[in-house]
Amino acid sequence: MKSLSTTPEDLDQAAALLRAGQLVAVPTETVYGLAADATQPDAVAAIFRAKNRPADHPLIVHLPGLGHLTQWAARIPDCAWPVIERFWPGPLTLVLPASDKVPGIVNAGQDTVAVRWSSHPLLQQVLDRLQRPVAAPSANPFCRISPTTADHVRHHLAGRIAAVVDGGPCAVGIESTILDLSGERPAILRPGAITAEMLAPYLDLAQAASPDAPRVPGNLASHYAPCLPCYRLEAQETIDRARDERWQDAAVLAIEPPAAAPGWFKRMPPTPDGYARELYASLHAADASGCQAVWIVLPPDEPAWRAVRDRLLRAAQPLSAASQG
């Protein structure tokens, strides 16, 4: 795997590799993505092989700019435009009716397509050179911890992809919000940095997605998981666990230090944005701590924490699973 810097020459090389059908990991404001030229089905197929990703799990298409949207979406509802004007480029993915241009491998044969225009300047420079959209899920093995640094990508995908563009740590730290605009009523299919409260002035949002909503990335019950066994508990449960000897063998993530000293501890930021920014890097570090398991003390169950808790509830099993082990 080549490590590419931010120089114009290296960004030229990244675009050339993508044009040649190779896989290149690229930084976005959310997490690092594993990019392939979305117009080349064979290149997109290589994403699934590199990640060991099931073929029925659709990909997000990252656009070079707004001018490419109508080439990939067959129809754009009127309600989309105020949202696009306010939140693009940025960490928001829109699910829209797919045009005939979308290869079936990209959207897993659905009649919708997930599209995003990222605000990350390095990805934008690569796409400006390529002048084609890329399909780009997170640059990690399927269902494992998402990468927020180039080192995370190198650790997990060395030997599987052509290159990684090192843009430093990702600013947001968790995957984009996915907003479905293909049905009768807009609905959030995956929470992220763009919250329901932020979207509410522009849309009449459904409280929950319909059962027949399109399949989208990151919505499996188990996802974003460390290799170590990973368990979750609410803050009030730590009092009952104060004498649990398993804390001594665990890597613990919590906003407040637990009463019992764990084998490894990371104090997480007390704000949703700060926690999200450090979440995956902290899980990677916990996974490499040498402990026997990862224990996560969940942040508050409040609307502002919805996206962070969504990731943690998928990454970790409930406390009862550890109690039975």
C-alpha positions as a Python dict, from the first residue, in 0.01 Angstrom:
ca = {
    (1, 'M'): (0, 0, 0),
    (2, 'K'): (141, 337, -103),
    (3, 'S'): (121, 623, 144),
    (4, 'L'): (35, 942, -43),
    (5, 'S'): (78, 1288, 100),
    (6, 'T'): (-113, 1608, 31),
    (7, 'T'): (119, 1735, -242),
    (8, 'P'): (-31, 1804, -587),
    (9, 'E'): (185, 1525, -731),
    (10, 'D'): (54, 1269, -482),
    (11, 'L'): (-306, 1379, -535),
    (12, 'D'): (-248, 1343, -911),
    (13, 'Q'): (-130, 988, -840),
    (14, 'A'): (-437, 912, -629),
    (15, 'A'): (-665, 1022, -912),
    (16, 'A'): (-461, 823, -1165),
    (17, 'L'): (-491, 507, -953),
    (18, 'L'): (-866, 553, -925),
    (19, 'R'): (-895, 612, -1299),
    (20, 'A'): (-704, 287, -1353),
    (21, 'G'): (-958, 93, -1145),
    (22, 'Q'): (-750, 71, -826),
    (23, 'L'): (-869, 122, -466),
    (24, 'V'): (-750, 429, -276),
    (25, 'A'): (-838, 516, 84),
    (26, 'V'): (-922, 884, 115),
    (27, 'P'): (-997, 1115, 408),
    (28, 'T'): (-1341, 1265, 450),
    (29, 'E'): (-1466, 1490, 728),
    (30, 'T'): (-1640, 1185, 884),
    (31, 'V'): (-1413, 877, 847),
    (32, 'Y'): (-1164, 750, 590),
    (33, 'G'): (-1339, 604, 286),
    (34, 'L'): (-1228, 322, 58),
    (35, 'A'): (-1276, 475, -285),
    (36, 'A'): (-1322, 325, -629),
    (37, 'D'): (-1434, 492, -952),
    (38, 'A'): (-1813, 453, -925),
    (39, 'T'): (-1848, 427, -1304),
    (40, 'Q'): (-1635, 108, -1314),
    (41, 'P'): (-1826, -194, -1180),
    (42, 'D'): (-1511, -409, -1165),
    (43, 'A'): (-1337, -147, -951),
    (44, 'V'): (-1640, -124, -723),
    (45, 'A'): (-1644, -504, -690),
    (46, 'A'): (-1290, -483, -553),
    (47, 'I'): (-1423, -278, -259),
    (48, 'F'): (-1643, -569, -153),
    (49, 'R'): (-1351, -812, -175),
    (50, 'A'): (-1110, -587, 17),
    (51, 'K'): (-1359, -531, 298),
    (52, 'N'): (-1516, -878, 288),
    (53, 'R'): (-1842, -689, 251),
    (54, 'P'): (-2167, -864, 149),
    (55, 'A'): (-2287, -772, -200),
    (56, 'D'): (-2633, -679, -70),
    (57, 'H'): (-2488, -394, 140),
    (58, 'P'): (-2510, -78, -78),
    (59, 'L'): (-2241, 189, -108),
    (60, 'I'): (-2245, 568, -84),
    (61, 'V'): (-2147, 762, -396),
    (62, 'H'): (-1932, 1070, -331),
    (63, 'L'): (-1988, 1339, -591),
    (64, 'P'): (-1722, 1578, -728),
    (65, 'G'): (-1979, 1857, -706),
    (66, 'L'): (-2346, 1945, -719),
    (67, 'G'): (-2345, 1941, -1098),
    (68, 'H'): (-2311, 1560, -1091),
    (69, 'L'): (-2623, 1503, -880),
    (70, 'T'): (-2874, 1486, -1167),
    (71, 'Q'): (-2658, 1228, -1345),
    (72, 'W'): (-2694, 985, -1053),
    (73, 'A'): (-3041, 1066, -920),
    (74, 'A'): (-3340, 1015, -1146),
    (75, 'R'): (-3555, 1257, -950),
    (76, 'I'): (-3481, 1517, -687),
    (77, 'P'): (-3783, 1618, -478),
    (78, 'D'): (-3843, 1986, -410),
    (79, 'C'): (-3780, 1935, -39),
    (80, 'A'): (-3421, 1829, -112),
    (81, 'W'): (-3302, 2166, -235),
    (82, 'P'): (-3319, 2366, 92),
    (83, 'V'): (-3136, 2079, 264),
    (84, 'I'): (-2871, 2067, -8),
    (85, 'E'): (-2823, 2443, 6),
    (86, 'R'): (-2782, 2436, 386),
    (87, 'F'): (-2582, 2117, 447),
    (88, 'W'): (-2382, 2040, 131),
    (89, 'P'): (-2093, 1997, 107),
    (90, 'G'): (-2090, 1823, 444),
    (91, 'P'): (-2156, 1507, 646),
    (92, 'L'): (-2502, 1438, 501),
    (93, 'T'): (-2592, 1155, 263),
    (94, 'L'): (-2918, 1170, 66),
    (95, 'V'): (-3106, 862, -55),
    (96, 'L'): (-3279, 944, -384),
    (97, 'P'): (-3434, 753, -676),
    (98, 'A'): (-3146, 613, -880),
    (99, 'S'): (-3083, 705, -1242),
    (100, 'D'): (-3004, 444, -1507),
    (101, 'K'): (-2640, 549, -1477),
    (102, 'V'): (-2598, 385, -1134),
    (103, 'P'): (-2431, 42, -1165),
    (104, 'G'): (-2632, -224, -984),
    (105, 'I'): (-2330, -324, -777),
    (106, 'V'): (-2319, 25, -623),
    (107, 'N'): (-2675, 30, -485),
    (108, 'A'): (-2710, -349, -442),
    (109, 'G'): (-2978, -361, -710),
    (110, 'Q'): (-3214, -120, -534),
    (111, 'D'): (-3402, 156, -717),
    (112, 'T'): (-3241, 419, -494),
    (113, 'V'): (-2890, 559, -462),
    (114, 'A'): (-2711, 716, -163),
    (115, 'V'): (-2513, 1027, -260),
    (116, 'R'): (-2295, 1272, -71),
    (117, 'W'): (-2086, 1578, -149),
    (118, 'S'): (-1804, 1582, 106),
    (119, 'S'): (-1650, 1900, 241),
    (120, 'H'): (-1304, 1751, 293),
    (121, 'P'): (-1061, 1960, 83),
    (122, 'L'): (-827, 1668, -2),
    (123, 'L'): (-1108, 1443, -123),
    (124, 'Q'): (-1245, 1737, -320),
    (125, 'Q'): (-905, 1790, -485),
    (126, 'V'): (-884, 1421, -581),
    (127, 'L'): (-1237, 1429, -724),
    (128, 'D'): (-1163, 1752, -911),
    (129, 'R'): (-880, 1566, -1083),
    (130, 'L'): (-1084, 1252, -1145),
    (131, 'Q'): (-1406, 1429, -1250),
    (132, 'R'): (-1606, 1116, -1169),
    (133, 'P'): (-1786, 1014, -852),
    (134, 'V'): (-1635, 748, -629),
    (135, 'A'): (-1809, 476, -433),
    (136, 'A'): (-1654, 494, -87),
    (137, 'P'): (-1763, 302, 222),
    (138, 'S'): (-1546, 321, 534),
    (139, 'A'): (-1191, 191, 477),
    (140, 'N'): (-1201, -98, 723),
    (141, 'P'): (-1292, -467, 727),
    (142, 'F'): (-1670, -508, 720),
    (143, 'C'): (-1840, -446, 1058),
    (144, 'R'): (-1513, -353, 1233),
    (145, 'I'): (-1412, -16, 1381),
    (146, 'S'): (-1418, 263, 1125),
    (147, 'P'): (-1086, 440, 1053),
    (148, 'T'): (-1031, 804, 1139),
    (149, 'T'): (-657, 813, 1060),
    (150, 'A'): (-441, 678, 779),
    (151, 'D'): (-266, 454, 1033),
    (152, 'H'): (-598, 278, 1104),
    (153, 'V'): (-632, 210, 731),
    (154, 'R'): (-275, 84, 697),
    (155, 'H'): (-318, -148, 997),
    (156, 'H'): (-632, -317, 865),
    (157, 'L'): (-605, -304, 485),
    (158, 'A'): (-232, -336, 411),
    (159, 'G'): (-185, -557, 106),
    (160, 'R'): (-549, -522, -2),
    (161, 'I'): (-555, -173, -160),
    (162, 'A'): (-327, 40, -375),
    (163, 'A'): (-284, 351, -160),
    (164, 'V'): (-402, 575, 120),
    (165, 'V'): (-403, 955, 110),
    (166, 'D'): (-292, 1072, 455),
    (167, 'G'): (-502, 1372, 550),
    (168, 'G'): (-458, 1346, 926),
    (169, 'P'): (-738, 1276, 1176),
    (170, 'C'): (-1098, 1316, 1059),
    (171, 'A'): (-1276, 1619, 1203),
    (172, 'V'): (-1623, 1469, 1266),
    (173, 'G'): (-1522, 1115, 1356),
    (174, 'I'): (-1843, 919, 1284),
    (175, 'E'): (-2019, 837, 960),
    (176, 'S'): (-2251, 1078, 781),
    (177, 'T'): (-2619, 1118, 857),
    (178, 'I'): (-2824, 927, 598),
    (179, 'L'): (-3150, 1101, 503),
    (180, 'D'): (-3404, 913, 292),
    (181, 'L'): (-3583, 1141, 45),
    (182, 'S'): (-3708, 861, -179),
    (183, 'G'): (-4033, 784, 4),
    (184, 'E'): (-4353, 963, 90),
    (185, 'R'): (-4198, 1136, 392),
    (186, 'P'): (-3832, 1217, 471),
    (187, 'A'): (-3672, 997, 736),
    (188, 'I'): (-3329, 959, 895),
    (189, 'L'): (-3196, 609, 828),
    (190, 'R'): (-2863, 658, 1009),
    (191, 'P'): (-2798, 935, 1264),
    (192, 'G'): (-2487, 1146, 1238),
    (193, 'A'): (-2351, 1495, 1292),
    (194, 'I'): (-2644, 1650, 1102),
    (195, 'T'): (-2918, 1588, 1357),
    (196, 'A'): (-3297, 1568, 1332),
    (197, 'E'): (-3315, 1900, 1518),
    (198, 'M'): (-3091, 2062, 1254),
    (199, 'L'): (-3301, 1922, 969),
    (200, 'A'): (-3641, 2001, 1124),
    (201, 'P'): (-3663, 2362, 996),
    (202, 'Y'): (-3631, 2233, 640),
    (203, 'L'): (-3828, 1905, 640),
    (204, 'D'): (-4133, 1735, 784),
    (205, 'L'): (-3939, 1439, 920),
    (206, 'A'): (-4097, 1107, 1004),
    (207, 'Q'): (-4033, 996, 1360),
    (208, 'A'): (-3899, 662, 1236),
    (209, 'A'): (-3808, 502, 906),
    (210, 'S'): (-4072, 283, 743),
    (211, 'P'): (-4017, -95, 737),
    (212, 'D'): (-3971, -86, 359),
    (213, 'A'): (-3706, 191, 365),
    (214, 'P'): (-3402, 136, 141),
    (215, 'R'): (-3111, -64, 277),
    (216, 'V'): (-2824, 165, 375),
    (217, 'P'): (-2473, 124, 520),
    (218, 'G'): (-2414, 95, 893),
    (219, 'N'): (-2758, -25, 999),
    (220, 'L'): (-2680, -383, 1096),
    (221, 'A'): (-2744, -474, 1459),
    (222, 'S'): (-2373, -548, 1504),
    (223, 'H'): (-2133, -298, 1348),
    (224, 'Y'): (-1829, -77, 1425),
    (225, 'A'): (-1703, -352, 1660),
    (226, 'P'): (-1354, -410, 1804),
    (227, 'C'): (-1190, -749, 1765),
    (228, 'L'): (-1196, -793, 2143),
    (229, 'P'): (-1527, -884, 2311),
    (230, 'C'): (-1704, -553, 2366),
    (231, 'Y'): (-1974, -479, 2624),
    (232, 'R'): (-2180, -175, 2718),
    (233, 'L'): (-2341, -50, 3037),
    (234, 'E'): (-2520, 262, 3148),
    (235, 'A'): (-2339, 497, 3386),
    (236, 'Q'): (-2556, 401, 3684),
    (237, 'E'): (-2459, 35, 3642),
    (238, 'T'): (-2093, 107, 3721),
    (239, 'I'): (-2179, 137, 4090),
    (240, 'D'): (-2292, -226, 4096),
    (241, 'R'): (-1976, -326, 3910),
    (242, 'A'): (-1732, -152, 4144),
    (243, 'R'): (-1606, -483, 4285),
    (244, 'D'): (-1624, -679, 3960),
    (245, 'E'): (-1277, -826, 3917),
    (246, 'R'): (-1321, -829, 3538),
    (247, 'W'): (-1267, -451, 3535),
    (248, 'Q'): (-900, -529, 3606),
    (249, 'D'): (-872, -710, 3272),
    (250, 'A'): (-1084, -467, 3071),
    (251, 'A'): (-1016, -162, 2859),
    (252, 'V'): (-1278, 90, 2973),
    (253, 'L'): (-1411, 394, 2789),
    (254, 'A'): (-1613, 636, 3001),
    (255, 'I'): (-1677, 1006, 3049),
    (256, 'E'): (-1611, 970, 3423),
    (257, 'P'): (-1350, 733, 3570),
    (258, 'P'): (-1511, 416, 3715),
    (259, 'A'): (-1482, 346, 4086),
    (260, 'A'): (-1283, 29, 4025),
    (261, 'A'): (-950, 66, 3844),
    (262, 'P'): (-964, -102, 3502),
    (263, 'G'): (-675, -258, 3313),
    (264, 'W'): (-674, 37, 3069),
    (265, 'F'): (-881, 353, 3075),
    (266, 'K'): (-968, 629, 2831),
    (267, 'R'): (-1159, 931, 2959),
    (268, 'M'): (-1396, 1037, 2683),
    (269, 'P'): (-1498, 1398, 2612),
    (270, 'P'): (-1820, 1513, 2784),
    (271, 'T'): (-1974, 1667, 2469),
    (272, 'P'): (-2133, 1477, 2180),
    (273, 'D'): (-1913, 1637, 1914),
    (274, 'G'): (-1594, 1580, 2113),
    (275, 'Y'): (-1688, 1222, 2197),
    (276, 'A'): (-1769, 1146, 1833),
    (277, 'R'): (-1437, 1290, 1719),
    (278, 'E'): (-1243, 1058, 1951),
    (279, 'L'): (-1471, 755, 1948),
    (280, 'Y'): (-1316, 531, 1685),
    (281, 'A'): (-955, 621, 1767),
    (282, 'S'): (-1030, 531, 2129),
    (283, 'L'): (-1185, 198, 2027),
    (284, 'H'): (-880, 120, 1811),
    (285, 'A'): (-654, 196, 2109),
    (286, 'A'): (-866, -16, 2343),
    (287, 'D'): (-854, -303, 2095),
    (288, 'A'): (-473, -286, 2102),
    (289, 'S'): (-447, -243, 2481),
    (290, 'G'): (-367, -607, 2560),
    (291, 'C'): (-678, -636, 2777),
    (292, 'Q'): (-926, -923, 2763),
    (293, 'A'): (-1231, -715, 2668),
    (294, 'V'): (-1359, -363, 2602),
    (295, 'W'): (-1619, -214, 2838),
    (296, 'I'): (-1802, 103, 2735),
    (297, 'V'): (-1988, 318, 2987),
    (298, 'L'): (-2252, 475, 2766),
    (299, 'P'): (-2303, 853, 2747),
    (300, 'P'): (-2644, 999, 2840),
    (301, 'D'): (-2955, 872, 2662),
    (302, 'E'): (-3047, 1215, 2527),
    (303, 'P'): (-3124, 1343, 2173),
    (304, 'A'): (-2787, 1520, 2138),
    (305, 'W'): (-2611, 1186, 2194),
    (306, 'R'): (-2824, 987, 1950),
    (307, 'A'): (-2556, 932, 1682),
    (308, 'V'): (-2282, 839, 1931),
    (309, 'R'): (-2509, 598, 2117),
    (310, 'D'): (-2620, 446, 1787),
    (311, 'R'): (-2259, 352, 1708),
    (312, 'L'): (-2192, 222, 2060),
    (313, 'L'): (-2510, 15, 2077),
    (314, 'R'): (-2403, -158, 1755),
    (315, 'A'): (-2037, -197, 1856),
    (316, 'A'): (-2099, -345, 2199),
    (317, 'Q'): (-2313, -623, 2343),
    (318, 'P'): (-2531, -555, 2647),
    (319, 'L'): (-2386, -611, 2992),
    (320, 'S'): (-2589, -930, 3034),
    (321, 'A'): (-2382, -1096, 2760),
    (322, 'A'): (-2068, -1052, 2969),
    (323, 'S'): (-2245, -1172, 3281),
    (324, 'Q'): (-2332, -1496, 3104),
    (325, 'G'): (-1976, -1548, 2981),
}
